[in-house]
């Protein structure tokens, strides 16, 4: 994100999502694990609605469970 994530917004995100971290002192990086597509959309909407500018986003899928393709 451009600039730091507001403390209040980070608190809201932590109540809505289970695995959230904001490494670094300025909280310009946000890591949220274990979210589906609808959750990503909700998170992006929250960030945009609170005036945060997203510069980059990376999404990765968890490794498949054993015995599943």
BELRAZI-V230876 format. One record per residue. PHI is phi in degrees with one decimal (* if undefined). OMEGA is omega in whole degrees, -180 to 180 (none if undefined). Layout:
PHI_OMEGA, PHI_OMEGA
//
This chain:
*_174, -86.4_-179, 82.7_-176, -75.9_175, -80.5_-179, -61.3_-178, -55.6_-179, -63.2_179, -67.7_178, -60.5_177, -61.9_178, -63.1_180, -61.5_180, -66.7_177, -78.2_-177, -93.0_-177, -126.1_-174, -75.0_-172, -114.1_-176, -125.6_172, -141.3_177, -131.5_-178, -66.3_180, 92.2_-177, -77.1_-175, -90.7_178, 54.3_177, -92.1_175, -120.4_-180, -125.3_178, -117.9_179, -127.4_-177, -97.8_171, 70.0_179, -113.4_177, -93.1_-175, -61.4_179, -64.8_179, -67.4_177, -62.6_179, -60.8_179, -62.5_179, -64.7_179, -61.4_179, -62.1_178, -60.4_180, -63.2_-179, -65.2_-178, -64.3_180, -99.0_173, 83.0_179, -90.4_-180, -101.3_180, -88.2_-179, -94.1_-177, -157.9_177, -142.2_177, -125.0_179, -125.0_177, -138.0_178, -92.1_176, -69.3_178, -62.6_-180, -63.7_177, -68.4_-179, -58.4_180, 87.9_179, -117.7_179, -71.1_none
//
